[in-house]
Amino acid sequence: MTQENILHPSDSAFRNLYFVGAGGIGMANLERYFLSKGHNVAGYDKTPSELTRRLEEEGVEITYTDDSNEIPEAFRSPADTLVVFTPAIPADSKILGWYRENGFEVIKRAALLGKITRSTEAICISGSHGKTTTCSMTANILRGSSVGCNAFLGGILRNTGSNLVLSETSPWSVIEADEYDRSFHQLSPSIAVVTSTDPDHLDIYGDEAGYLEGFAHFTSLIREGGTLLLHTGLKLRPKTPDGVKTMTYSGGNEGDWHAEDVKFGNGTLSFTLIGPDVRIADIEVGVPVEINIDNAVAAAAASITAGATPDDVRRGLASFKGAKRRFEVIRDGKDGSTALIDDYAHSPNEVKASIRSVKKLYPGRKLTVIFQPHLYTRTRDFAPEFAEALSHADEVIMPEIYPARELPIPGVDSHLILKDVTSPQKCFCERKDLLNLIKNRNFEILMTLGAADIDRLLPDIDSILDERKHMSHDA
């Protein structure tokens, strides 16, 4: 099927796409994709950002006023305009309401991704954690191979500076399969990966059983003749159709695909990949942290299943620079100065794995973690697990909860976690006071954790640490 046929949900061909929530990271790659295919693209977002500025430079018309009068004339006809929205948009959005009241086809972002998966050979990577990095690794392997790919990533691939990889010739697409709001139920994978199923989004799924059922349904959507790559040890019971091959993987020595002979040393990480009729020795991982062994095995297995060669895998993993906010080393601290690391980890197991990786990377140095809880419901549902995970750090600093789309829940705040943290040092610090705290303290390893907006402080934190480093040199 050609790319033009993606946009035939009815009898009309939609030349124009209007995105409500245009500044979202997941919306941006779709906007860029359809711009590249010659479509006209516009949208609305609540606030300007560096991402929206870049999108406007690339040709997306964006308004920041939720008023239907702001919609450009070219995007006011139901005959040729498809409207795409994200679940983060409030139900009372005036622009979204106008489109719904005037006969437009209005679909969620996930439904548009679904159309892409049905018109391509799709590698859909899901999981409560690890999916963005695994997706980015897979895209980096395939884009450097003869297979190629279009990739729709949940983070910025630092190799390219974008969350979109484009190919005019490849039939393959790499897609981050997000379980929030059951978005991944819109997809049609040829290859599906499940990295993890630690319960999350219980406001959507109710409980762990409901969450696992959501992933089981995702596996039922794999095309006949397709492949499921499933991490070992998961509680998930797949519901794959007949004719779908299921293979297991792990970063340890278990699974159809797995790692052997893992070596850390001199800031590098390497391993030997073992798979069905595959052995690739001494693969170097470009972002050398322990949690990336699992991700690298999954990415290699998916890429080889899609037709990549062992040399493609070796090059793609060695050159991988990581995804923004996925264990991003901003200052490496190798000269004895403060190291600064940022990670999007927002589930207890992710937090624990991230802290463990830092400890392994910087043995003997004090680790201070600034963890900003994300969502009242997630804090309420997993406070004891977060406290246990954070207790592996030497010091924990915690600002108030980032509410995102939620209203406050009585009795739920950061102290629900912090009171049970057993680290030698811990404190609460309002987000507005964090920079002052950092100015007045010395750190060996400083790590910011969470899915909230703490990353917006990173340029200022980096400047403070840089100034301190120069002052110590001058002294």
N, C-alpha and C positions, 0 to 999 in steps of 0.2 A: 504494500500500500504506500502511496506517495505521501509526503508530508502535507501536501495541499488537502488531502482527504481527511486529515485530522479534524478539521473544522467543518464537518458536515453533520452536526447532530440532528438537523432537520433537513428540509429540502433546499435551504439557502446556504450559500457559501459566505462565511463570516470573514470579511476582510479587516474588520476593526475589532479590537479587544479592549475592554475597559476594566481595569483592575481596582477593586475597592479594598484598600489596604495595600496600596502599591509599594510602600516602603518596607514591607516585610522581606526578610532574607529569602524565604521560600517563594515569594511572588516575583522577586527581582529576576531570578533565573528564567522564569517563564516569560516575563516581559522581554528580556534580552533575546530569548530563543525566537519568539514570534517576530520581533523586529528584524532578526537575521533572515527570516523567511519572507520578508517583504510586507508584513502586516502593519497596519497603523495601530499604535498602542498609546493609551492614555490611562489616567487613574487618579485616585484620591488617597491621601494619607493625612493623618491628624497633624503630624509635625515634620518639618524638614529635617534631614540628616545628611551625613556624608554620602550614604548610599543613594538617597533620593537625588542629591545634587549630581552624582555620577550618572544616574539613570536619565535625568533631564538632559545632560550633555550628550548622551547617546541617542536621544530622540524620543523619550517618553514625555508626554505632556502631563504634568502632575499639578493638581490643585490641593490646597491645604484648608479649604473651607468646605464644610459639609453642607453644601447648598446645591440643589439640582440645577440652578441657573449657571453654575460654574462648569457644567458638562459641555465640552466643545461641540459645536454644531455637527461635526462629522460623526459623532458617537451618539446621536439622538434618534437613530432609525433602527427599529427592531429587525428590519430585513437584513442588515449587514453588520450588526454589532452584537458580539457575545460578551456577556458580563460575568466576571470572575471575582469571587470574594473569599476572604479568609475567615475562619470561625472567630477570630479575635475582634471582628467588627461588631459593634453593638447592634442589637436587633432593631433599634429605633433610628438607625442611620438614614438621614434624609435622602442621600444620593441612592443608596441601595433601595429604599422604599420607592423612589420615583421610578427606577428601572423595573421593579416588580409590578408596579401599578400600571405600567404602560406597555405590557406585552412583550418584554424582552426575555430571551432565554438567560436565566441567571443560574450559575453553577458554582460549586465550591472549587477551590484550587485543586483539591484532590481529584475531582472529576475530570479536570482538564489534563492532569497527569495521567489519569486512567486512559484517556483518549490516545495519549502518546504511547503508552505501553501496548495498546491494542494495534498500533500501526508500526511497531518496531519489535525487535527482539530485546526484551527488557530484563536487566539484572536489577532486582528490587531487594534492597538490603534493609532489614528490619531489626528491631531489638530495643530494649529499654535503655541500653547504653552501648557504645561502640559503633553505632551505625554511621555516624558522620565520618569518622576516621576511616572505617572500612570502605565506605563509599568513595572517599577521596583517594585512598590507595588504589582501589580498583580502577578509577578513572585515570589515575596517573600511569598505571601499567598499560591500559588499553590505548590511551591517547598516543603513547610512544610506540605502539605496535602496528602491524598491518591491519589488525582488526578494527581499530579506531572506536570512537563512541561519541554520542551526545550524552552529557552527564548533568544531572540536576541535583546539586549538592545542598546540604543543609548548613554549610559553612563555606568560608572563602578558602579555596585551595591556594596555599601560599606559592606554589609553583607557577600559577597563572595569574594570581591576583583577582580571581573571579570565582563565583559559585556556579559557573556554567562552562562546560566544555562542548565545543561544537565540531561536528564533522559533516561535510556535505555528502559523503559517500557511505558512511558506516550504517548498517542496519541495526546496530546495537545502541541501546540507551541504558544508562546507569542512574538509578533513582533511589533516593532515600525514602524508605517506606515508613512513614510516621504513623504510629498507632494512636496518637491523640485524636479524639473525636471519630475514631474508627476510620480515619482517612485512608489507611492502606487497604481497606476493603474495596476501594475503587479500582485497584490495579490488576493487571493481568501479566504476571511474571513468566518469563521463560526459565530464568534461574532466580530462585529466592534464597536469601540467606537470613537465618535467625541467629543473632549474636547472643541474645540474653533475654530472659523473661522475668526479671525481678519486678514485682508488682509496682505499678505506677498509675497515675491518672484514675484513681479509684472514684473520683467524682464522675467519671464516665462509665467505668466498668463495674463499680459496686464493691467487688472483692477480688481476691486472687484468682478464684475459679472463673469469674467473669473475664478477667484479664487474659488468662490462659486460653479461654474459649475464643477471645478475639484473635489471638495468634493462630489458633487452630483453623479458624475460618480463613485467615490469610493464606495458609498453606493449601486450602482447598481451591484456591484461585489459580494455582500454577497450571500452565498449559500442558496438554497431553504431550509426552515426550520431553518434558522439562525436567529440571533438577532442583532438589531442595538440599541446601547445605545447612546442617543443624549443629550448633555447638553441643558438645557432649555434656551430659549431666543435667540437662534442662528437664523441668517437670512437664513441659509441653508434650502432648500427644497429637502428632500431626494428623490431618485429614486429607492427605494428598490424593488426587484422583488416580485411577488406574493408569499405568504408563509413565508415572513420574518416578524418577530415581531419587532415593534419599541417601545422602552420604553425611557422615558426621565429621567434625573437625575439632581441634583444640590446639592451644599453644603449648600443651604438655606432650606427653608421649602416647595419648589416647586418640582414637578416631581414625577414620579412613584417610583423612588429611591431618597431619600433625607435624610438630617441630621436634627435632632431636639436636643434640650437641649445641645447646644454647650457650653462647659465650658473651660475657660482659668484660670490657676492659678498655682503658684509655678513651673513655667517652664513646665507645662503639658497642653495637649489639649485633650479633650474627647468629644464624641458626641454619640447620639443614632441613629443607622441606621434604617430607615424605608423603606421597600420595599414590593412588592406583597407577602403577607403571611409571611413577615419577619419583626422581630423587634429584634435588638441586642443592648442592653443598655450599656452605659458607655464604648464605644470602645476608647482605648487610641491610639493616633497617635504618632509613634516613633519620627518623626520630627515635633515638635509641632508648626507649623506656619499656619496662617490662610489660605494661598493659598492651603494647603494640604488637607483641608476638602473636596473640590470638587474632588481632585484626589483620596482620600480614598474612597469616595462614589462610584466613577466609578470603581475603582479596586475591591471593594467588590461586586458590582453588577455583573461585568464580571466573577469574580471567583465563585460566587454562581451559576450563570447561567451555568458555566462549571462543577458544581458538588461539589464545596467546601462547607463545613459546616460552621455554625455560629462560632464555636470554632476555625476553621481554619482561618477565617477572623480576629477574635479577636487576635489570636497569631501572625498572619502575619503582621498586622498593628502595633501592639505594639512593635514588635521586629525590625521593619523596621528602618534601619540606614540612609537611603537616598541614592541618587545617587551622585557620584562625580560631583561637579560644579552645583548641583541643590540645592540652598539654603544650602550650606555647611558651617556649623559653625566651623571655624578653631580654634578660641579662643572665649570662651563664655563670657569673661569679667565679670563674676559674682562676682569676688573679687574686682571690681572697676577699674581693668586695662582695656586697650583698647580691645574691642571685634573686631574680624575680621571675616567677612562673605563673601563668594563668591557665586555668582549666575550667571547662563548662560543667564538670561533674556535678550532678544534681540529684543523684539517688545515693542511698547509703553505700551500696557496693562500689559505685563509681568513686565516691569520696575516699573510701578505704583503699581502693586500688591505686588511686592517684597519690595519696600520701605514702603508701608503701613504695611506689616507684621513685618518688623524690628521695626517700630515705636510702634507697639502693643507689641512686645516682650521686648523692652527696652524703656518704657515710660519716657519722661523727659530727655533723653540723646541725645546729639548732634550727628546727623548722617551725616557723610561725605561719598559721593559716588564718586568712580572713575569709570566713564563709558567710555568704549572704543567702539566707533561706529564700526559696522561690515557691510561692503559693501558700496560702493558709491551709488548704486541704492537705497538701503534701506534708507540711510541717505537723499537722494534727495526726495524720495517719502513720508517720514514720519517725516521730521524735526520738524514741529510745534507740532506734537503729542509727539515726544520724549522730546521736551523742556517742554511741559506742565507736562509730567510724572515726569521728573527729578526735576522739581520745588518743588516737595513735600519733597525733601531732604533739610537739613539745609545748606549743602555745596556741590558743584559739582566741581570735577576736571576732565578735559577731555583731553586725548591725541589725536593724529591724528587718522584718520580712518584706520582700518585694511582692506586692499583691498581684501584679500583672492584670489578668482579667477578672480577679475575684474581689468580693467585698470582705471586710474583716469578719472573723469568727470570734465571738466572745471567749476569752480565756486562752486564745491561741496567739502566742508571740514567740520571739526568739528565745526567751528564757525557758520555754518548754523544752528546748533542746539543751541550752547552755547549763541549766542546773544539774544535769546528769553527766556533763563532760568531766572526765577525770584527769585531763592533762595537768602538768605541774603549774601552768599559768593559764588563765582564761579571763576574759572580760567582755562586757557589752559596750559597744561604742556606736552611737548614731552615725548613720552614713555621712551626714554633713560635717562630722567632726573627725572622720577617718584621716584626712590629709594632715591635719594638725597633729594627730597622734603619731603618724609616721614621721613627720618632721622632727619630733622630739624623742624618737626612739632609735636604737640601733638594732639591726636584724642581720642574721647570717643567711637564712633562706626565707624569703617572703613569698607566700603563695596565695593568690586570690582564687576562690572556688565558688561555683554556683552558676545557675542559668539566668540570674537576674541581670541588672545593668551595671554591676560593679566594674565591668571592663571599661566603662566610660571614664573611670578614674585612672586607668593605667598610664596614659601619657603624663599626667601630673605626678603619679607615683614614680615613674621612670625618671622624670626631671629631678625630683627630690633626691633620689638615690644617686643620680649622675652628679648633681651638685655636691653631695656629701663625699663622693669618691674623689672629686677634684680637690675639695678642701683638704682631705686627708693626704693627698699627694703633695699639695702645696706646703702643708705643715711639715 
